[in-house]
Amino acid sequence: MTTWTQADLAAIDAAIATGASRVRFADNREVFYRSLAEMRSVRRDIAAALGGTVTAPRVTLASFRRD
C-alpha cells in the first residue's frame, strides 16, 4: 500500500491542470493515466488518505463577446 504525501497531491493536481497524462510522484514512481476520469479518481483517493477535501481543483473559464 502506498503512503501518500502532499507532494503527491500537488503532482497530480499539476498534471490535471496542464492536461498531462503522466505523473511522477514524490517517491520517484512515474504513472501513466489512461483518462482524466482515472486521474480524478486517484486524486480523490489521495486527498481522502490525507484527510483533505475530495473535490476536484477549481477551473475558471472566461469568454469574450464583441457586440
Secondary structure, 3 states (H helix, E strand, C coil): CCCCCHHHHHHHHHHHHHCCCEEECCCCCEEECCCHHHHHHHHHHHHHHHCCCCCCCCCCCCCCCCC
